[in-house]
Structure formats: C-alpha cells, structure tokens
Amino acid sequence: MAYITGLTRGRQEWTPRFVRAVDPEKCIGCGRCIKICAHDVLAPTEVDEEESAKMYANVANSEACIGCEACGRTCKKDAFSFEPLHA
C-alpha cells in the first residue's frame, strides 16, 4: 500500500502522519498541543461533569493538518493517534 510522501530540505524522503484522534481519557487539558499547532487543527472541548468543567483537545479541522506531529511530540500523556495518508 502506497502512502503520500514528502521531501526534507536535505532531499530525504519521509511519510507524514496526520492526526487522527485525541484520546479524551488520556488528555489532561493542558492546551500545549492547541498552542503549538500553527494550522488550527485542534480546538478545546469542554466536558461538564457535575461541578468540574474538564477541558480536553479535540480534532476540529483535520483537513488543515500538514502531518508535522508537533501536537503529539508536545503531549506528555501520549493522547494522540496518527496515520499516514494513502496515495
């Protein structure tokens, strides 16, 4: 199965992996991933649980993802899942 690939500046081939989902069970709502994404792929989502309002990241605009995986690298809880795009 073939995937879309790109080239680095040094002409090395790489396969970008695009954000698929954020696990709300792992996400602690710190917001680092939302701040690091330059393409507004992620947005906060609030969950009302009785008296506490928990926030977690959500994939709001997956079409804008460029496959850099910066959100996953900044996540200390490993809440992101990624997948390459089929050619």
C-alpha positions as CSV (number, residue, x, y, z in Angstrom):
1,M,0.0,0.0,0.0
2,A,1.4,3.4,-1.0
3,Y,1.4,6.5,1.1
4,I,1.9,10.1,0.3
5,T,5.5,11.1,0.9
6,G,7.4,14.3,1.1
7,L,11.0,15.5,0.9
8,T,13.0,17.2,3.6
9,R,15.3,20.1,2.7
10,G,18.2,17.6,2.5
11,R,16.2,15.6,0.0
12,Q,15.4,12.8,2.3
13,E,12.0,11.1,1.8
14,W,9.6,11.0,4.7
15,T,6.0,9.9,5.2
16,P,3.9,12.5,7.1
17,R,1.5,11.0,9.7
18,F,-1.7,13.1,10.1
19,V,-3.6,13.5,13.3
20,R,-6.5,11.1,13.6
21,A,-7.8,11.5,17.1
22,V,-7.2,12.6,20.6
23,D,-7.9,10.2,23.4
24,P,-10.1,12.1,26.0
25,E,-9.2,9.6,28.6
26,K,-5.5,10.4,28.4
27,C,-5.8,14.1,27.7
28,I,-5.4,16.3,30.8
29,G,-6.4,19.6,29.1
30,C,-3.1,21.4,29.4
31,G,-3.6,23.1,26.0
32,R,0.0,22.8,24.8
33,C,-1.0,20.9,21.7
34,I,-3.5,23.6,20.8
35,K,-0.9,26.4,21.2
36,I,1.8,24.5,19.2
37,C,-0.4,23.8,16.1
38,A,0.1,26.6,13.6
39,H,-2.8,25.4,11.4
40,D,-5.7,25.5,13.9
41,V,-6.3,21.7,13.6
42,L,-7.1,21.4,17.3
43,A,-9.7,23.1,19.5
44,P,-10.6,22.8,23.2
45,T,-13.8,20.8,24.1
46,E,-15.4,21.2,27.5
47,V,-17.0,18.3,29.3
48,D,-19.4,19.2,32.1
49,E,-19.0,16.7,34.9
50,E,-21.2,17.8,37.8
51,E,-19.2,20.6,39.4
52,S,-16.0,20.5,37.5
53,A,-15.6,21.6,33.9
54,K,-12.9,19.5,32.3
55,M,-11.3,20.6,29.0
56,Y,-9.6,18.4,26.5
57,A,-8.2,18.8,23.0
58,N,-10.3,17.8,20.0
59,V,-9.5,17.4,16.3
60,A,-11.7,20.3,14.9
61,N,-10.2,20.8,11.5
62,S,-8.4,17.6,10.3
63,E,-8.3,18.9,6.7
64,A,-5.7,21.6,7.7
65,C,-3.3,19.1,9.2
66,I,0.1,19.0,7.5
67,G,1.4,15.9,9.2
68,C,4.2,17.5,11.3
69,E,3.2,15.7,14.5
70,A,4.1,18.7,16.7
71,C,1.0,18.2,18.7
72,G,2.0,14.6,19.5
73,R,5.5,15.5,20.4
74,T,4.4,18.1,22.9
75,C,1.8,15.8,24.5
76,K,3.3,14.4,27.8
77,K,0.4,11.9,28.1
78,D,0.7,10.3,24.6
79,A,-3.0,11.1,23.8
80,F,-2.7,11.5,20.1
81,S,-3.0,8.9,17.3
82,F,-1.7,9.5,13.8
83,E,-2.0,7.8,10.4
84,P,-0.3,8.3,7.0
85,L,-2.5,9.3,4.0
86,H,-2.9,6.7,1.3
87,A,-1.8,7.8,-2.1
